[in-house]
Amino acid sequence: MGLDPIRYKPWNGQRTEHAKRFLVITDHVFRQKLRSKWLLGIIILGSILVWVFPIIIFSLTPHDSLTTEVMLETLQNGLLFIFVLIAASLVCADLISEDLRGNSLVLYLYRALRPERYLLGKVLGALLVLSLFTFIPPIALGVAVMATQTGPDYLASMEVIGRTIIAAVLTTIFFVPVGVMLSSFTTKRTYAAVGIFMFFFTMTIVAGIFSESDINWQLLGPGNLLNYWYDIIFSEPLPQGLSLAGMALMTFVLIVPPVIVTYWRILSKGVGK
Amino acid sequence: MNDALRTVGQDDGEKVTGGTVSAKDVVMRYGNIMALDHLSMEIPTGIVGLLGPNGAGKSTFIKAVLGLVEPQGGTITVGGLDSRQNVLTIRDKVGYMPEHDCLVELMTGVELVSYFGMISGMSKNDSIPRSHEVLDFVGIGEERYRPISSYSTGMKQRVKLAQAIVHDPDLLFLDEPTNGMDPLGREEMLELIGRIAAGHKSILVSSHILQDMERVCEHVIIINNGRAVAQGSLKSLLGAQEGRMRLVARGIPEDLASFVKVLEREQRVISTSEEHGQVTVVLVLKGPSGELFAAAKNAGVQVRSLTSDLSTLEEVFIRSV
């Protein structure tokens, strides 16, 4: 190796704003994830099965306008849930666990970067990657169906696209908080990936078992919960006896506490070594 | 005051006054364990050694300066800025090389250094050439394009140093910088530290390898049980026992024996050793050195040298803790 006789040179450039530095992490996560062949494979396969076929079928089928039924049929398809779950497991698994495994968390946190911005950068990166499967394709489906409609009511189609955007945002966000939390619990990304998948899968099984006695047990299943939210977004009636408060509570439980727990984990692990 | 640190806070238009790092009565507890026990110290410019046994509070102190842990009491200022109120401003001007492995193994050396440069506020256009520059500086060649997982311990230490200096900090914390390095690598790391310090940087080095510290440090602070038990310039610490001299004299054994007897009578002799017709006496002079030379002449012995008796850093460390 050896040293060249180079003297230390100072750097006199302009620093970027503190508040924007989390975007560096977001950009890094996005680029790094797109290098993963497994993830790309899942996104491409899922897109073909979940989105490309409906785009072709609904565009070729004669239709007056884009209807909520078209979007609901696609969004409430069980395949979407399975592929989002697998993609979220792959995307979130190493978000924090890799930094814990290599102790690199301290390299972030000693810099002028607050823990919440570190977390924001990671989460935003994960959301951007997931949006390639959960946000862009449903909009593309809506636009494709609207572009091939025979009727004149484009306003109604636009309204459905608006509702689709809300549904797509919810789908994208839904799995990430728990995914990031489970990633912060381990230093092994495999454990994290399996943990994320099993968490949602087990919830679905438990919901299926107990929903015989009361329909509200269905809310434990993340797939059911998402489907009921799609019903609300597209102004479809909810099943009799389903509690709206229960839906809100379950959604809150899946999003807010995991973010708080992850933040606490980052704080405690960041200074632990 | 350190000119380099004068710029701390420039982003916020703040003016910096005061010393480099100053800690007053800092208290830090982890449950029942007192990590920092009313620690007070002044860290001047240049290369400063932070010494102490394991668990003495060195790493906790560094984390407190970086704002990674919040002390329960006392104040820490960096370049005159309070470490609690100006956390981000201070961190922009600080570089940290942790002791343990901390590199993202899937990244290449150049990716990692430029990535952390950008997180430290460098634009992409600045961080990429700068990371090549610092990797050249630390002696990482074409290996920079390989994943870090394939690096040797010495190369990882160099990359850790590179990520710490990529954003050109004014204050650098190096925690065990020569850890796990071979003798040549250690030598080069010390050379690098010296070169960085020559750029008007303040460098706080924490290490257990006292020979290394003795070679590069200008000042030393020794911590034990969360307190600073000794601090000052290396020169003053090594020669702390004021007036201790080391005398070497030659002569025939009888003359040397009578000379030593005179010395024991007239001076405060601490130790005497004789070897091959040469006697070495460590003593504290009670009067002018001329008396000593006169006694030597009377006894018929030749004084070969009379120098200050400096301790080694190891001796100072052991005495302090």
HADDOCK unambig.tbl for C-alpha pairs under 7 A between the chains (distance, minus, plus):
assign (segid A and resid 1 and name CA) (segid B and resid 139 and name CA) 6.31 0.50 0.50
assign (segid A and resid 1 and name CA) (segid B and resid 140 and name CA) 6.99 0.50 0.50
assign (segid A and resid 2 and name CA) (segid B and resid 139 and name CA) 6.04 0.50 0.50
assign (segid A and resid 3 and name CA) (segid B and resid 138 and name CA) 6.86 0.50 0.50
assign (segid A and resid 3 and name CA) (segid B and resid 139 and name CA) 4.96 0.50 0.50
assign (segid A and resid 3 and name CA) (segid B and resid 188 and name CA) 6.96 0.50 0.50
assign (segid A and resid 4 and name CA) (segid B and resid 139 and name CA) 6.75 0.50 0.50
assign (segid A and resid 6 and name CA) (segid B and resid 137 and name CA) 5.95 0.50 0.50
assign (segid A and resid 7 and name CA) (segid B and resid 195 and name CA) 6.24 0.50 0.50
assign (segid A and resid 8 and name CA) (segid B and resid 137 and name CA) 6.96 0.50 0.50
assign (segid A and resid 8 and name CA) (segid B and resid 195 and name CA) 6.16 0.50 0.50
assign (segid A and resid 8 and name CA) (segid B and resid 196 and name CA) 5.57 0.50 0.50
assign (segid A and resid 8 and name CA) (segid B and resid 199 and name CA) 6.41 0.50 0.50
assign (segid A and resid 10 and name CA) (segid B and resid 168 and name CA) 5.82 0.50 0.50
assign (segid A and resid 11 and name CA) (segid B and resid 167 and name CA) 6.93 0.50 0.50
assign (segid A and resid 11 and name CA) (segid B and resid 168 and name CA) 5.63 0.50 0.50
assign (segid A and resid 15 and name CA) (segid B and resid 121 and name CA) 4.55 0.50 0.50
assign (segid A and resid 15 and name CA) (segid B and resid 122 and name CA) 5.32 0.50 0.50
assign (segid A and resid 16 and name CA) (segid B and resid 121 and name CA) 4.64 0.50 0.50
assign (segid A and resid 16 and name CA) (segid B and resid 122 and name CA) 6.25 0.50 0.50
assign (segid A and resid 16 and name CA) (segid B and resid 123 and name CA) 6.79 0.50 0.50
assign (segid A and resid 17 and name CA) (segid B and resid 121 and name CA) 6.94 0.50 0.50
assign (segid A and resid 21 and name CA) (segid B and resid 119 and name CA) 5.61 0.50 0.50
assign (segid A and resid 21 and name CA) (segid B and resid 121 and name CA) 6.74 0.50 0.50
assign (segid A and resid 24 and name CA) (segid B and resid 118 and name CA) 6.74 0.50 0.50
assign (segid A and resid 24 and name CA) (segid B and resid 119 and name CA) 6.35 0.50 0.50
assign (segid A and resid 102 and name CA) (segid B and resid 101 and name CA) 6.64 0.50 0.50
assign (segid A and resid 102 and name CA) (segid B and resid 102 and name CA) 5.29 0.50 0.50
assign (segid A and resid 102 and name CA) (segid B and resid 103 and name CA) 6.05 0.50 0.50
assign (segid A and resid 102 and name CA) (segid B and resid 104 and name CA) 5.99 0.50 0.50
assign (segid A and resid 103 and name CA) (segid B and resid 101 and name CA) 6.53 0.50 0.50
assign (segid A and resid 103 and name CA) (segid B and resid 102 and name CA) 4.53 0.50 0.50
assign (segid A and resid 104 and name CA) (segid B and resid 102 and name CA) 4.35 0.50 0.50
assign (segid A and resid 104 and name CA) (segid B and resid 103 and name CA) 5.53 0.50 0.50
assign (segid A and resid 104 and name CA) (segid B and resid 104 and name CA) 6.22 0.50 0.50
assign (segid A and resid 110 and name CA) (segid B and resid 66 and name CA) 6.23 0.50 0.50
assign (segid A and resid 110 and name CA) (segid B and resid 68 and name CA) 6.74 0.50 0.50
assign (segid A and resid 110 and name CA) (segid B and resid 91 and name CA) 6.65 0.50 0.50
assign (segid A and resid 111 and name CA) (segid B and resid 91 and name CA) 5.39 0.50 0.50
assign (segid A and resid 111 and name CA) (segid B and resid 92 and name CA) 6.52 0.50 0.50
assign (segid A and resid 111 and name CA) (segid B and resid 120 and name CA) 6.02 0.50 0.50
assign (segid A and resid 112 and name CA) (segid B and resid 88 and name CA) 4.56 0.50 0.50
assign (segid A and resid 112 and name CA) (segid B and resid 91 and name CA) 5.20 0.50 0.50
assign (segid A and resid 112 and name CA) (segid B and resid 92 and name CA) 5.70 0.50 0.50
assign (segid A and resid 112 and name CA) (segid B and resid 120 and name CA) 6.42 0.50 0.50
assign (segid A and resid 271 and name CA) (segid B and resid 68 and name CA) 6.02 0.50 0.50
assign (segid A and resid 271 and name CA) (segid B and resid 69 and name CA) 6.88 0.50 0.50
